[in-house]
Amino acid sequence: MSTKHQTGNFESKDGTKLFYQAWIPENPKGTIIVVHGILEHSDRYQNVVNTLVPEGYAVWAFDHRGHGRSEGKRAYINRFEDFLMDLEEFERIVKNAHPDLGIHLLGHSMGSLIVAHYVASLETQEKIKSLVLSGTGAAPGPDITWFIKNVSKLLSVILPRIHLPAGTDPNFISNDPEVVKAYVEDPMIEMKVTPRIAAEVMKASTEIMKIAPNITIPTLMQIGSEDRAFHPKTWEPLFNAIGSSDKEFKLYEGFKHEVYNELKKEIALEDLKNWINGHN
């Protein structure tokens, strides 16, 4: 199957130029929008691309403002709602490219918060075929530093744009040393964070329990049992709070934060493929 890799830029509603890329097979049968996590970028989802494109899906992804190849102060956001604004504009672009195809939303980590809040805000959720939440939760976990959890809210008000070390051990993402090595050596990974984005993301994580009952489309949660980016005690309550009657929770024993980049990633990727095929 031949695949076209397309790259470009689009403008969000406030004029910020954001980088995007798409992997489009011949005669796609559906589309997936990938929404990446904090401090990373869209290039890191090649395993998802390699799994879903051969199944006949067009995979689209973009770099958040302040991340990767997109414009904006590095690792900074004025307010969390700006992420939703960017996703809304990107969804419009994807829909224009594939007007007859359904869209699935896949969000990892911070991206899971973005897609969850986005879907919950929609008047007509049915335009989204399904929702996938990877590495998600409803409160910061043990791998998030005490300083980020406790000081960022104050600094977000008085010094919102300063850069501070994220302080997170990169080994939190995966048991695969090659994945961790690539992460550490990746020049587009941000190793510093601003208080504003940290505070806004933590606020969005605590608010996800409030908006979860408003999510009524089919939803898959994929979590590693050793994931400590979000608090493990929040996984089940979040899943139970999701309003959809068609939902599934997959817990992968021994996996860390990035289930698609693990030593046994094929297990999570197979579940993802089966979910998308079952809801397209």
PyRosetta script that sets phi, psi and omega in degrees:
from pyrosetta import init, pose_from_sequence

init()
pose = pose_from_sequence("MSTKHQTGNFESKDGTKLFYQAWIPENPKGTIIVVHGILEHSDRYQNVVNTLVPEGYAVWAFDHRGHGRSEGKRAYINRFEDFLMDLEEFERIVKNAHPDLGIHLLGHSMGSLIVAHYVASLETQEKIKSLVLSGTGAAPGPDITWFIKNVSKLLSVILPRIHLPAGTDPNFISNDPEVVKAYVEDPMIEMKVTPRIAAEVMKASTEIMKIAPNITIPTLMQIGSEDRAFHPKTWEPLFNAIGSSDKEFKLYEGFKHEVYNELKKEIALEDLKNWINGHN")
pose.set_psi(1, 123.7)
pose.set_omega(1, 178.9)
pose.set_phi(2, -80.4)
pose.set_psi(2, 142.4)
pose.set_omega(2, -177.6)
pose.set_phi(3, -129.1)
pose.set_psi(3, 134.6)
pose.set_omega(3, 176.3)
pose.set_phi(4, -98.4)
pose.set_psi(4, 125.7)
pose.set_omega(4, 174.7)
pose.set_phi(5, -98.7)
pose.set_psi(5, 117.1)
pose.set_omega(5, -175.2)
pose.set_phi(6, -114.6)
pose.set_psi(6, 136.1)
pose.set_omega(6, 176.1)
pose.set_phi(7, -129.4)
pose.set_psi(7, 157.8)
pose.set_omega(7, 179.1)
pose.set_phi(8, 178.8)
pose.set_psi(8, -168.4)
pose.set_omega(8, 178.3)
pose.set_phi(9, -133.0)
pose.set_psi(9, 149.9)
pose.set_omega(9, 172.5)
pose.set_phi(10, -135.7)
pose.set_psi(10, 157.3)
pose.set_omega(10, 179.8)
pose.set_phi(11, -100.2)
pose.set_psi(11, 129.9)
pose.set_omega(11, 172.2)
pose.set_phi(12, -76.2)
pose.set_psi(12, 177.4)
pose.set_omega(12, -172.8)
pose.set_phi(13, -65.1)
pose.set_psi(13, -22.4)
pose.set_omega(13, 178.8)
pose.set_phi(14, -95.6)
pose.set_psi(14, 8.2)
pose.set_omega(14, 176.7)
pose.set_phi(15, 92.4)
pose.set_psi(15, -5.0)
pose.set_omega(15, 178.7)
pose.set_phi(16, -67.3)
pose.set_psi(16, 129.3)
pose.set_omega(16, 179.7)
pose.set_phi(17, -87.6)
pose.set_psi(17, 126.0)
pose.set_omega(17, -177.3)
pose.set_phi(18, -118.4)
pose.set_psi(18, 136.9)
pose.set_omega(18, 178.7)
pose.set_phi(19, -79.6)
pose.set_psi(19, 140.1)
pose.set_omega(19, 173.9)
pose.set_phi(20, -137.6)
pose.set_psi(20, 162.5)
pose.set_omega(20, 172.8)
pose.set_phi(21, -147.1)
pose.set_psi(21, 155.1)
pose.set_omega(21, -178.9)
pose.set_phi(22, -143.8)
pose.set_psi(22, 144.9)
pose.set_omega(22, 175.3)
pose.set_phi(23, -116.9)
pose.set_psi(23, 110.5)
pose.set_omega(23, -168.8)
pose.set_phi(24, -120.3)
pose.set_psi(24, 114.2)
pose.set_omega(24, 176.3)
pose.set_phi(25, -79.1)
pose.set_psi(25, 169.3)
pose.set_omega(25, 174.0)
pose.set_phi(26, -66.2)
pose.set_psi(26, 134.3)
pose.set_omega(26, 176.3)
pose.set_phi(27, 51.0)
pose.set_psi(27, 59.6)
pose.set_omega(27, -179.1)
pose.set_phi(28, -62.9)
pose.set_psi(28, 149.9)
pose.set_omega(28, -179.4)
pose.set_phi(29, -104.3)
pose.set_psi(29, -4.7)
pose.set_omega(29, 179.1)
pose.set_phi(30, -174.5)
pose.set_psi(30, 170.9)
pose.set_omega(30, -179.5)
pose.set_phi(31, -129.7)
pose.set_psi(31, 147.5)
pose.set_omega(31, 175.0)
pose.set_phi(32, -125.1)
pose.set_psi(32, 129.2)
pose.set_omega(32, 172.1)
pose.set_phi(33, -101.9)
pose.set_psi(33, 121.3)
pose.set_omega(33, 179.1)
pose.set_phi(34, -98.0)
pose.set_psi(34, 128.5)
pose.set_omega(34, -178.9)
pose.set_phi(35, -118.2)
pose.set_psi(35, 110.4)
pose.set_omega(35, -170.3)
pose.set_phi(36, -79.3)
pose.set_psi(36, 174.6)
pose.set_omega(36, -176.8)
pose.set_phi(37, -90.6)
pose.set_psi(37, -177.5)
pose.set_omega(37, -177.6)
pose.set_phi(38, -69.9)
pose.set_psi(38, 141.0)
pose.set_omega(38, 173.8)
pose.set_phi(39, 71.7)
pose.set_psi(39, 2.9)
pose.set_omega(39, -179.9)
pose.set_phi(40, -117.2)
pose.set_psi(40, -153.3)
pose.set_omega(40, -175.1)
pose.set_phi(41, -162.2)
pose.set_psi(41, 173.0)
pose.set_omega(41, -170.0)
pose.set_phi(42, -72.8)
pose.set_psi(42, -17.9)
pose.set_omega(42, 179.8)
pose.set_phi(43, -63.0)
pose.set_psi(43, -20.0)
pose.set_omega(43, -169.9)
pose.set_phi(44, -84.5)
pose.set_psi(44, 12.2)
pose.set_omega(44, -177.0)
pose.set_phi(45, -115.1)
pose.set_psi(45, 29.8)
pose.set_omega(45, -178.5)
pose.set_phi(46, -63.1)
pose.set_psi(46, -31.3)
pose.set_omega(46, 178.4)
pose.set_phi(47, -64.8)
pose.set_psi(47, -36.5)
pose.set_omega(47, 176.0)
pose.set_phi(48, -67.4)
pose.set_psi(48, -44.3)
pose.set_omega(48, 178.1)
pose.set_phi(49, -58.5)
pose.set_psi(49, -47.9)
pose.set_omega(49, -176.2)
pose.set_phi(50, -67.4)
pose.set_psi(50, -20.2)
pose.set_omega(50, 178.4)
pose.set_phi(51, -87.0)
pose.set_psi(51, -41.5)
pose.set_omega(51, -170.3)
pose.set_phi(52, -93.2)
pose.set_psi(52, -31.9)
pose.set_omega(52, 179.7)
pose.set_phi(53, -62.9)
pose.set_psi(53, -43.9)
pose.set_omega(53, 176.9)
pose.set_phi(54, -62.5)
pose.set_psi(54, -19.5)
pose.set_omega(54, 176.5)
pose.set_phi(55, -81.1)
pose.set_psi(55, -6.2)
pose.set_omega(55, 177.5)
pose.set_phi(56, 101.8)
pose.set_psi(56, 16.5)
pose.set_omega(56, -179.0)
pose.set_phi(57, -104.3)
pose.set_psi(57, 141.2)
pose.set_omega(57, 170.2)
pose.set_phi(58, -84.5)
pose.set_psi(58, 126.5)
pose.set_omega(58, -179.4)
pose.set_phi(59, -108.7)
pose.set_psi(59, 122.7)
pose.set_omega(59, 179.7)
pose.set_phi(60, -116.6)
pose.set_psi(60, 141.5)
pose.set_omega(60, 179.3)
pose.set_phi(61, -150.2)
pose.set_psi(61, 153.2)
pose.set_omega(61, 176.8)
pose.set_phi(62, -138.8)
pose.set_psi(62, 159.5)
pose.set_omega(62, 176.2)
pose.set_phi(63, -91.0)
pose.set_psi(63, 129.7)
pose.set_omega(63, 177.6)
pose.set_phi(64, -60.1)
pose.set_psi(64, 156.6)
pose.set_omega(64, 173.0)
pose.set_phi(65, -55.9)
pose.set_psi(65, 137.5)
pose.set_omega(65, -177.8)
pose.set_phi(66, 76.3)
pose.set_psi(66, 11.3)
pose.set_omega(66, -178.9)
pose.set_phi(67, -133.8)
pose.set_psi(67, 152.2)
pose.set_omega(67, 172.5)
pose.set_phi(68, 53.0)
pose.set_psi(68, -127.3)
pose.set_omega(68, -176.5)
pose.set_phi(69, -95.4)
pose.set_psi(69, 6.3)
pose.set_omega(69, -178.8)
pose.set_phi(70, -87.1)
pose.set_psi(70, 159.0)
pose.set_omega(70, 177.0)
pose.set_phi(71, -71.5)
pose.set_psi(71, 168.6)
pose.set_omega(71, 175.7)
pose.set_phi(72, 114.7)
pose.set_psi(72, 151.0)
pose.set_omega(72, 175.8)
pose.set_phi(73, -57.9)
pose.set_psi(73, 135.4)
pose.set_omega(73, -173.6)
pose.set_phi(74, -59.3)
pose.set_psi(74, 131.5)
pose.set_omega(74, 175.8)
pose.set_phi(75, 51.6)
pose.set_psi(75, 43.2)
pose.set_omega(75, 180.0)
pose.set_phi(76, -133.2)
pose.set_psi(76, 146.5)
pose.set_omega(76, 175.1)
pose.set_phi(77, -144.9)
pose.set_psi(77, 137.9)
pose.set_omega(77, 175.5)
pose.set_phi(78, -67.1)
pose.set_psi(78, -46.7)
pose.set_omega(78, 179.3)
pose.set_phi(79, -154.7)
pose.set_psi(79, 152.6)
pose.set_omega(79, -175.7)
pose.set_phi(80, -58.7)
pose.set_psi(80, -32.2)
pose.set_omega(80, -178.1)
pose.set_phi(81, -61.2)
pose.set_psi(81, -21.0)
pose.set_omega(81, 176.6)
pose.set_phi(82, -63.1)
pose.set_psi(82, -33.7)
pose.set_omega(82, 176.0)
pose.set_phi(83, -63.6)
pose.set_psi(83, -38.8)
pose.set_omega(83, 179.6)
pose.set_phi(84, -67.9)
pose.set_psi(84, -38.5)
pose.set_omega(84, 177.0)
pose.set_phi(85, -60.8)
pose.set_psi(85, -43.6)
pose.set_omega(85, 179.7)
pose.set_phi(86, -65.1)
pose.set_psi(86, -42.5)
pose.set_omega(86, 179.9)
pose.set_phi(87, -65.3)
pose.set_psi(87, -38.5)
pose.set_omega(87, 178.2)
pose.set_phi(88, -60.5)
pose.set_psi(88, -43.1)
pose.set_omega(88, 179.5)
pose.set_phi(89, -67.7)
pose.set_psi(89, -39.8)
pose.set_omega(89, 179.6)
pose.set_phi(90, -66.9)
pose.set_psi(90, -39.5)
pose.set_omega(90, 178.1)
pose.set_phi(91, -60.9)
pose.set_psi(91, -37.6)
pose.set_omega(91, 178.1)
pose.set_phi(92, -62.5)
pose.set_psi(92, -41.1)
pose.set_omega(92, 179.7)
pose.set_phi(93, -65.0)
pose.set_psi(93, -44.5)
pose.set_omega(93, 179.8)
pose.set_phi(94, -64.0)
pose.set_psi(94, -42.3)
pose.set_omega(94, -179.8)
pose.set_phi(95, -64.6)
pose.set_psi(95, -37.2)
pose.set_omega(95, 177.4)
pose.set_phi(96, -65.9)
pose.set_psi(96, -33.4)
pose.set_omega(96, -179.9)
pose.set_phi(97, -74.9)
pose.set_psi(97, -30.1)
pose.set_omega(97, -177.7)
pose.set_phi(98, -134.6)
pose.set_psi(98, 68.7)
pose.set_omega(98, -172.3)
pose.set_phi(99, -63.7)
pose.set_psi(99, -20.9)
pose.set_omega(99, -176.3)
pose.set_phi(100, -101.5)
pose.set_psi(100, 4.5)
pose.set_omega(100, -175.2)
pose.set_phi(101, -111.1)
pose.set_psi(101, 146.9)
pose.set_omega(101, 174.4)
pose.set_phi(102, -76.1)
pose.set_psi(102, 156.2)
pose.set_omega(102, -178.7)
pose.set_phi(103, -115.9)
pose.set_psi(103, 133.7)
pose.set_omega(103, 170.6)
pose.set_phi(104, -108.2)
pose.set_psi(104, 139.7)
pose.set_omega(104, 177.6)
pose.set_phi(105, -106.4)
pose.set_psi(105, 127.8)
pose.set_omega(105, 176.5)
pose.set_phi(106, -122.7)
pose.set_psi(106, 118.6)
pose.set_omega(106, 179.3)
pose.set_phi(107, -122.6)
pose.set_psi(107, 133.7)
pose.set_omega(107, 178.2)
pose.set_phi(108, -110.5)
pose.set_psi(108, 132.9)
pose.set_omega(108, 173.9)
pose.set_phi(109, 56.4)
pose.set_psi(109, -119.1)
pose.set_omega(109, 175.2)
pose.set_phi(110, -55.3)
pose.set_psi(110, -35.7)
pose.set_omega(110, 177.7)
pose.set_phi(111, -61.6)
pose.set_psi(111, -30.9)
pose.set_omega(111, 177.4)
pose.set_phi(112, -67.0)
pose.set_psi(112, -36.0)
pose.set_omega(112, 176.6)
pose.set_phi(113, -66.8)
pose.set_psi(113, -40.6)
pose.set_omega(113, -179.2)
pose.set_phi(114, -62.6)
pose.set_psi(114, -49.8)
pose.set_omega(114, -176.6)
pose.set_phi(115, -69.4)
pose.set_psi(115, -33.4)
pose.set_omega(115, 178.4)
pose.set_phi(116, -66.2)
pose.set_psi(116, -48.1)
pose.set_omega(116, 177.9)
pose.set_phi(117, -63.5)
pose.set_psi(117, -36.9)
pose.set_omega(117, -179.3)
pose.set_phi(118, -64.5)
pose.set_psi(118, -50.6)
pose.set_omega(118, -179.1)
pose.set_phi(119, -61.7)
pose.set_psi(119, -42.5)
pose.set_omega(119, -178.9)
pose.set_phi(120, -63.1)
pose.set_psi(120, -24.2)
pose.set_omega(120, -177.8)
pose.set_phi(121, -86.9)
pose.set_psi(121, -11.0)
pose.set_omega(121, -174.5)
pose.set_phi(122, -75.5)
pose.set_psi(122, 138.8)
pose.set_omega(122, 174.6)
pose.set_phi(123, -72.3)
pose.set_psi(123, -35.1)
pose.set_omega(123, 179.4)
pose.set_phi(124, -124.1)
pose.set_psi(124, 92.1)
pose.set_omega(124, -178.0)
pose.set_phi(125, -71.5)
pose.set_psi(125, -21.4)
pose.set_omega(125, -173.2)
pose.set_phi(126, -63.3)
pose.set_psi(126, -14.5)
pose.set_omega(126, 177.1)
pose.set_phi(127, -70.0)
pose.set_psi(127, -15.9)
pose.set_omega(127, 174.8)
pose.set_phi(128, -100.7)
pose.set_psi(128, 124.0)
pose.set_omega(128, -176.7)
pose.set_phi(129, -67.0)
pose.set_psi(129, -46.1)
pose.set_omega(129, 179.5)
pose.set_phi(130, -160.0)
pose.set_psi(130, 166.8)
pose.set_omega(130, -177.6)
pose.set_phi(131, -125.1)
pose.set_psi(131, 133.7)
pose.set_omega(131, 176.7)
pose.set_phi(132, -122.1)
pose.set_psi(132, 124.6)
pose.set_omega(132, -179.9)
pose.set_phi(133, -113.7)
pose.set_psi(133, 113.4)
pose.set_omega(133, -179.1)
pose.set_phi(134, -110.7)
pose.set_psi(134, 136.0)
pose.set_omega(134, 177.7)
pose.set_phi(135, 55.6)
pose.set_psi(135, 53.3)
pose.set_omega(135, -171.8)
pose.set_phi(136, -115.3)
pose.set_psi(136, 179.7)
pose.set_omega(136, 179.3)
pose.set_phi(137, 168.1)
pose.set_psi(137, -176.1)
pose.set_omega(137, -174.3)
pose.set_phi(138, -122.0)
pose.set_psi(138, 12.8)
pose.set_omega(138, 176.0)
pose.set_phi(139, -164.7)
pose.set_psi(139, 150.1)
pose.set_omega(139, 178.8)
pose.set_phi(140, -60.0)
pose.set_psi(140, 143.1)
pose.set_omega(140, -178.0)
pose.set_phi(141, -98.7)
pose.set_psi(141, -176.0)
pose.set_omega(141, -176.6)
pose.set_phi(142, -62.8)
pose.set_psi(142, -23.5)
pose.set_omega(142, -179.2)
pose.set_phi(143, -78.1)
pose.set_psi(143, -10.1)
pose.set_omega(143, 176.1)
pose.set_phi(144, -88.3)
pose.set_psi(144, 128.5)
pose.set_omega(144, -171.7)
pose.set_phi(145, -64.1)
pose.set_psi(145, 151.4)
pose.set_omega(145, 177.2)
pose.set_phi(146, -55.9)
pose.set_psi(146, -41.3)
pose.set_omega(146, -177.4)
pose.set_phi(147, -61.8)
pose.set_psi(147, -47.0)
pose.set_omega(147, -179.3)
pose.set_phi(148, -63.1)
pose.set_psi(148, -42.6)
pose.set_omega(148, -176.7)
pose.set_phi(149, -69.9)
pose.set_psi(149, -31.9)
pose.set_omega(149, -170.6)
pose.set_phi(150, -109.0)
pose.set_psi(150, -22.4)
pose.set_omega(150, -174.6)
pose.set_phi(151, -107.4)
pose.set_psi(151, -24.6)
pose.set_omega(151, -173.7)
pose.set_phi(152, -62.3)
pose.set_psi(152, -33.5)
pose.set_omega(152, -179.1)
pose.set_phi(153, -62.3)
pose.set_psi(153, -42.7)
pose.set_omega(153, 177.7)
pose.set_phi(154, -67.9)
pose.set_psi(154, -48.1)
pose.set_omega(154, -178.0)
pose.set_phi(155, -65.9)
pose.set_psi(155, -26.3)
pose.set_omega(155, 177.9)
pose.set_phi(156, -60.5)
pose.set_psi(156, -27.2)
pose.set_omega(156, -179.8)
pose.set_phi(157, -86.4)
pose.set_psi(157, -42.6)
pose.set_omega(157, -172.3)
pose.set_phi(158, -97.8)
pose.set_psi(158, -31.5)
pose.set_omega(158, 179.7)
pose.set_phi(159, -140.1)
pose.set_psi(159, 64.4)
pose.set_omega(159, -170.5)
pose.set_phi(160, -67.4)
pose.set_psi(160, -24.0)
pose.set_omega(160, -169.1)
pose.set_phi(161, -105.4)
pose.set_psi(161, 0.5)
pose.set_omega(161, -179.7)
pose.set_phi(162, -72.1)
pose.set_psi(162, 152.4)
pose.set_omega(162, 178.1)
pose.set_phi(163, -100.1)
pose.set_psi(163, 131.6)
pose.set_omega(163, 178.8)
pose.set_phi(164, -126.9)
pose.set_psi(164, 149.2)
pose.set_omega(164, 177.5)
pose.set_phi(165, -58.5)
pose.set_psi(165, 133.9)
pose.set_omega(165, 178.6)
pose.set_phi(166, -64.8)
pose.set_psi(166, -34.5)
pose.set_omega(166, 172.1)
pose.set_phi(167, 74.8)
pose.set_psi(167, 9.8)
pose.set_omega(167, -177.5)
pose.set_phi(168, -93.7)
pose.set_psi(168, 132.4)
pose.set_omega(168, 176.5)
pose.set_phi(169, -64.6)
pose.set_psi(169, 119.6)
pose.set_omega(169, -177.5)
pose.set_phi(170, -60.0)
pose.set_psi(170, -17.3)
pose.set_omega(170, 178.9)
pose.set_phi(171, -67.9)
pose.set_psi(171, -7.1)
pose.set_omega(171, 179.8)
pose.set_phi(172, -68.7)
pose.set_psi(172, -18.7)
pose.set_omega(172, -172.1)
pose.set_phi(173, -79.7)
pose.set_psi(173, -34.1)
pose.set_omega(173, -170.9)
pose.set_phi(174, -163.1)
pose.set_psi(174, 156.1)
pose.set_omega(174, 171.9)
pose.set_phi(175, -83.0)
pose.set_psi(175, -7.9)
pose.set_omega(175, -178.6)
pose.set_phi(176, -84.3)
pose.set_psi(176, 112.1)
pose.set_omega(176, -177.9)
pose.set_phi(177, -61.3)
pose.set_psi(177, -29.4)
pose.set_omega(177, 179.5)
pose.set_phi(178, -69.7)
pose.set_psi(178, -36.6)
pose.set_omega(178, 176.2)
pose.set_phi(179, -65.2)
pose.set_psi(179, -44.1)
pose.set_omega(179, 179.8)
pose.set_phi(180, -65.0)
pose.set_psi(180, -42.2)
pose.set_omega(180, 179.1)
pose.set_phi(181, -60.8)
pose.set_psi(181, -45.3)
pose.set_omega(181, 179.9)
pose.set_phi(182, -63.6)
pose.set_psi(182, -37.3)
pose.set_omega(182, 178.9)
pose.set_phi(183, -63.3)
pose.set_psi(183, -47.8)
pose.set_omega(183, -178.0)
pose.set_phi(184, -64.4)
pose.set_psi(184, -36.6)
pose.set_omega(184, -175.6)
pose.set_phi(185, -89.9)
pose.set_psi(185, -3.0)
pose.set_omega(185, -177.2)
pose.set_phi(186, -75.5)
pose.set_psi(186, 116.3)
pose.set_omega(186, -177.9)
pose.set_phi(187, -68.0)
pose.set_psi(187, -15.5)
pose.set_omega(187, -179.8)
pose.set_phi(188, -94.7)
pose.set_psi(188, 0.4)
pose.set_omega(188, 172.6)
pose.set_phi(189, -82.7)
pose.set_psi(189, 128.3)
pose.set_omega(189, 178.2)
pose.set_phi(190, -84.8)
pose.set_psi(190, 125.6)
pose.set_omega(190, 179.1)
pose.set_phi(191, -97.1)
pose.set_psi(191, -3.6)
pose.set_omega(191, 176.9)
pose.set_phi(192, -123.2)
pose.set_psi(192, 154.9)
pose.set_omega(192, -175.6)
pose.set_phi(193, -132.0)
pose.set_psi(193, 150.3)
pose.set_omega(193, 174.3)
pose.set_phi(194, -95.3)
pose.set_psi(194, 149.6)
pose.set_omega(194, 179.2)
pose.set_phi(195, -58.2)
pose.set_psi(195, -33.8)
pose.set_omega(195, -176.6)
pose.set_phi(196, -65.3)
pose.set_psi(196, -47.6)
pose.set_omega(196, -178.7)
pose.set_phi(197, -66.5)
pose.set_psi(197, -37.2)
pose.set_omega(197, 178.7)
pose.set_phi(198, -62.4)
pose.set_psi(198, -45.0)
pose.set_omega(198, -178.9)
pose.set_phi(199, -66.8)
pose.set_psi(199, -40.9)
pose.set_omega(199, -178.5)
pose.set_phi(200, -67.6)
pose.set_psi(200, -38.7)
pose.set_omega(200, 179.4)
pose.set_phi(201, -69.9)
pose.set_psi(201, -41.3)
pose.set_omega(201, 178.3)
pose.set_phi(202, -64.5)
pose.set_psi(202, -37.9)
pose.set_omega(202, 176.2)
pose.set_phi(203, -62.6)
pose.set_psi(203, -43.6)
pose.set_omega(203, 179.3)
pose.set_phi(204, -64.1)
pose.set_psi(204, -34.2)
pose.set_omega(204, 180.0)
pose.set_phi(205, -69.3)
pose.set_psi(205, -39.5)
pose.set_omega(205, 179.5)
pose.set_phi(206, -72.9)
pose.set_psi(206, -26.3)
pose.set_omega(206, -179.6)
pose.set_phi(207, -83.8)
pose.set_psi(207, -10.2)
pose.set_omega(207, -175.9)
pose.set_phi(208, -64.6)
pose.set_psi(208, -29.2)
pose.set_omega(208, 178.0)
pose.set_phi(209, -64.9)
pose.set_psi(209, -32.3)
pose.set_omega(209, -179.7)
pose.set_phi(210, -71.3)
pose.set_psi(210, -36.6)
pose.set_omega(210, -174.5)
pose.set_phi(211, -93.5)
pose.set_psi(211, -13.9)
pose.set_omega(211, -177.2)
pose.set_phi(212, -56.3)
pose.set_psi(212, -39.9)
pose.set_omega(212, 178.6)
pose.set_phi(213, -61.5)
pose.set_psi(213, -19.7)
pose.set_omega(213, 179.4)
pose.set_phi(214, -81.7)
pose.set_psi(214, -7.5)
pose.set_omega(214, 177.9)
pose.set_phi(215, -84.9)
pose.set_psi(215, 111.9)
pose.set_omega(215, -174.1)
pose.set_phi(216, -115.7)
pose.set_psi(216, -0.7)
pose.set_omega(216, 178.4)
pose.set_phi(217, -90.1)
pose.set_psi(217, 162.1)
pose.set_omega(217, 178.8)
pose.set_phi(218, -54.2)
pose.set_psi(218, 132.8)
pose.set_omega(218, -173.1)
pose.set_phi(219, -135.3)
pose.set_psi(219, 131.0)
pose.set_omega(219, 175.5)
pose.set_phi(220, -113.4)
pose.set_psi(220, 129.8)
pose.set_omega(220, 171.7)
pose.set_phi(221, -109.0)
pose.set_psi(221, 130.2)
pose.set_omega(221, 178.1)
pose.set_phi(222, -123.9)
pose.set_psi(222, 117.0)
pose.set_omega(222, -172.4)
pose.set_phi(223, -133.4)
pose.set_psi(223, 138.4)
pose.set_omega(223, 170.4)
pose.set_phi(224, -83.6)
pose.set_psi(224, 138.2)
pose.set_omega(224, -176.9)
pose.set_phi(225, -64.4)
pose.set_psi(225, -22.1)
pose.set_omega(225, 179.3)
pose.set_phi(226, -102.9)
pose.set_psi(226, 16.8)
pose.set_omega(226, 177.8)
pose.set_phi(227, -75.1)
pose.set_psi(227, 125.3)
pose.set_omega(227, -179.9)
pose.set_phi(228, -124.5)
pose.set_psi(228, 17.6)
pose.set_omega(228, 176.6)
pose.set_phi(229, -74.2)
pose.set_psi(229, -38.5)
pose.set_omega(229, 170.6)
pose.set_phi(230, -112.8)
pose.set_psi(230, 153.0)
pose.set_omega(230, -173.9)
pose.set_phi(231, -69.1)
pose.set_psi(231, 125.8)
pose.set_omega(231, -178.1)
pose.set_phi(232, -56.6)
pose.set_psi(232, -30.0)
pose.set_omega(232, -178.6)
pose.set_phi(233, -69.4)
pose.set_psi(233, -10.1)
pose.set_omega(233, -178.9)
pose.set_phi(234, -96.9)
pose.set_psi(234, -10.1)
pose.set_omega(234, -175.5)
pose.set_phi(235, -61.1)
pose.set_psi(235, -55.4)
pose.set_omega(235, -176.5)
pose.set_phi(236, -66.0)
pose.set_psi(236, -44.7)
pose.set_omega(236, 176.6)
pose.set_phi(237, -59.2)
pose.set_psi(237, -37.8)
pose.set_omega(237, 177.6)
pose.set_phi(238, -65.1)
pose.set_psi(238, -47.0)
pose.set_omega(238, 179.7)
pose.set_phi(239, -58.9)
pose.set_psi(239, -44.4)
pose.set_omega(239, -179.3)
pose.set_phi(240, -65.1)
pose.set_psi(240, -29.2)
pose.set_omega(240, -177.3)
pose.set_phi(241, -77.7)
pose.set_psi(241, -21.2)
pose.set_omega(241, -179.0)
pose.set_phi(242, -61.8)
pose.set_psi(242, 131.3)
pose.set_omega(242, -171.2)
pose.set_phi(243, -75.7)
pose.set_psi(243, -14.2)
pose.set_omega(243, -177.1)
pose.set_phi(244, -69.0)
pose.set_psi(244, 142.1)
pose.set_omega(244, 174.0)
pose.set_phi(245, -84.1)
pose.set_psi(245, -15.0)
pose.set_omega(245, 178.1)
pose.set_phi(246, -108.4)
pose.set_psi(246, 92.6)
pose.set_omega(246, -178.7)
pose.set_phi(247, -146.9)
pose.set_psi(247, 154.5)
pose.set_omega(247, -175.7)
pose.set_phi(248, -143.6)
pose.set_psi(248, 139.2)
pose.set_omega(248, 179.6)
pose.set_phi(249, -116.0)
pose.set_psi(249, 121.9)
pose.set_omega(249, 178.9)
pose.set_phi(250, -116.7)
pose.set_psi(250, 118.3)
pose.set_omega(250, 177.0)
pose.set_phi(251, -111.0)
pose.set_psi(251, 125.8)
pose.set_omega(251, -174.3)
pose.set_phi(252, -106.4)
pose.set_psi(252, 112.0)
pose.set_omega(252, -174.3)
pose.set_phi(253, -63.3)
pose.set_psi(253, 125.6)
pose.set_omega(253, 177.1)
pose.set_phi(254, 85.9)
pose.set_psi(254, -12.2)
pose.set_omega(254, 179.5)
pose.set_phi(255, -72.6)
pose.set_psi(255, 149.7)
pose.set_omega(255, 173.8)
pose.set_phi(256, -98.6)
pose.set_psi(256, -147.0)
pose.set_omega(256, -166.8)
pose.set_phi(257, -69.5)
pose.set_psi(257, -39.2)
pose.set_omega(257, -175.1)
pose.set_phi(258, -102.0)
pose.set_psi(258, 90.9)
pose.set_omega(258, -173.8)
pose.set_phi(259, -66.9)
pose.set_psi(259, -23.9)
pose.set_omega(259, 179.5)
pose.set_phi(260, -84.5)
pose.set_psi(260, -4.4)
pose.set_omega(260, -179.3)
pose.set_phi(261, -122.6)
pose.set_psi(261, 26.9)
pose.set_omega(261, -177.1)
pose.set_phi(262, -93.0)
pose.set_psi(262, 171.9)
pose.set_omega(262, 178.1)
pose.set_phi(263, -62.0)
pose.set_psi(263, -36.0)
pose.set_omega(263, 178.1)
pose.set_phi(264, -111.3)
pose.set_psi(264, 42.4)
pose.set_omega(264, -175.9)
pose.set_phi(265, -57.2)
pose.set_psi(265, -26.5)
pose.set_omega(265, -177.4)
pose.set_phi(266, -57.7)
pose.set_psi(266, -30.2)
pose.set_omega(266, -179.5)
pose.set_phi(267, -65.8)
pose.set_psi(267, -50.2)
pose.set_omega(267, -179.4)
pose.set_phi(268, -67.5)
pose.set_psi(268, -37.7)
pose.set_omega(268, -179.7)
pose.set_phi(269, -68.2)
pose.set_psi(269, -35.8)
pose.set_omega(269, 177.1)
pose.set_phi(270, -65.8)
pose.set_psi(270, -41.3)
pose.set_omega(270, 176.9)
pose.set_phi(271, -63.3)
pose.set_psi(271, -41.0)
pose.set_omega(271, 178.0)
pose.set_phi(272, -61.8)
pose.set_psi(272, -47.8)
pose.set_omega(272, 179.8)
pose.set_phi(273, -59.0)
pose.set_psi(273, -45.9)
pose.set_omega(273, -179.1)
pose.set_phi(274, -64.9)
pose.set_psi(274, -37.3)
pose.set_omega(274, 178.8)
pose.set_phi(275, -64.1)
pose.set_psi(275, -48.8)
pose.set_omega(275, -178.1)
pose.set_phi(276, -63.1)
pose.set_psi(276, -44.6)
pose.set_omega(276, 179.0)
pose.set_phi(277, -61.7)
pose.set_psi(277, -34.6)
pose.set_omega(277, -178.2)
pose.set_phi(278, -78.4)
pose.set_psi(278, -10.5)
pose.set_omega(278, -176.5)
pose.set_phi(279, -127.6)
pose.set_psi(279, 13.5)
pose.set_omega(279, -178.2)
pose.set_phi(280, -82.1)
pose.dump_pdb("model.pdb")
